């Protein structure tokens, strides 16, 4: 069940076309979640991916799958750095920011608005959501406040990738086989 959920929720990241994805799945206990994450990291790290358990609550783990090189690039964007600073991030180092995000998620039941930056959403869309969550121009995989056509193109690309990866996984392709080096 875990691999199917991983593919269904993280295919664009596995394919190297998106910075990161998150998914929630049930675990018997926190130790089982950590074992699952360790096993994924053992096979995916060589592909340029990292897997982090963000929190464990009520039998469910929130798992973050991302490409550290992409996240470093994204958080280095001037607009993204400004958003993070306003949200209490004192440093835009990807590792430090992920640790801060993890703490925020562990301390609160809600998702912090800046989480979109960790998923590769455009800073203008993240900033638009922070300022006015209802005033978006378009809603798809995320709420769009900037370039609607570019977002629609990305949504379509991500959906095609997910459908393709789910079909390949169903035919027996492993997670390691699906993940590309980037």
Long-range contacts (C-beta under 8 A, 24 or more apart in sequence): 1-25, 2-36, 3-169, 3-175, 4-166, 4-169, 6-40, 6-63, 6-65, 6-175, 7-162, 7-165, 7-166, 7-169, 7-175, 7-178, 8-162, 8-166, 10-65, 11-158, 11-161, 11-162, 11-164, 11-165, 11-166, 11-178, 12-157, 12-158, 12-161, 12-162, 13-49, 13-65, 13-66, 13-67, 14-49, 14-65, 14-165, 14-175, 14-178, 14-179, 14-180, 15-161, 15-165, 15-178, 15-180, 16-48, 16-67, 16-180, 16-181, 16-182, 17-157, 17-158, 17-161, 18-70, 18-119, 18-120, 18-158, 19-66, 19-67, 19-70, 19-71, 19-74, 19-118, 19-119, 19-120, 20-64, 20-65, 20-66, 20-67, 20-70, 20-71, 20-118, 20-119, 20-120, 21-64, 21-65, 21-66, 21-119, 22-54, 22-62, 22-63, 22-64, 22-65, 22-115, 22-119, 23-62, 23-63, 23-65, 24-60, 24-61, 24-62, 24-63, 25-60, 25-61, 25-63, 26-59, 26-60, 26-61, 27-56, 27-59, 27-60, 27-61, 28-59, 30-56, 30-61, 33-61, 33-63, 36-61, 36-63, 37-63, 40-65, 40-175, 43-175, 43-176, 43-179, 44-175, 44-176, 44-179, 46-181, 47-176, 47-179, 47-180, 47-181, 47-182, 48-181, 48-182, 49-179, 52-98, 52-102, 54-101, 54-102, 54-105, 54-106, 55-102, 55-105, 55-106, 57-109, 62-105, 64-98, 64-118, 66-98, 66-118, 67-182, 68-94, 68-95, 69-182, 70-120, 70-182, 71-97, 71-98, 71-118, 74-117, 74-120, 75-117, 77-123, 79-123, 79-124, 79-127, 80-117, 80-123, 80-126, 83-114, 83-117, 83-123, 83-126, 83-127, 83-130, 84-114, 84-117, 87-112, 87-113, 87-114, 87-130, 89-114, 116-142, 122-146, 122-147, 122-150, 122-151, 125-151
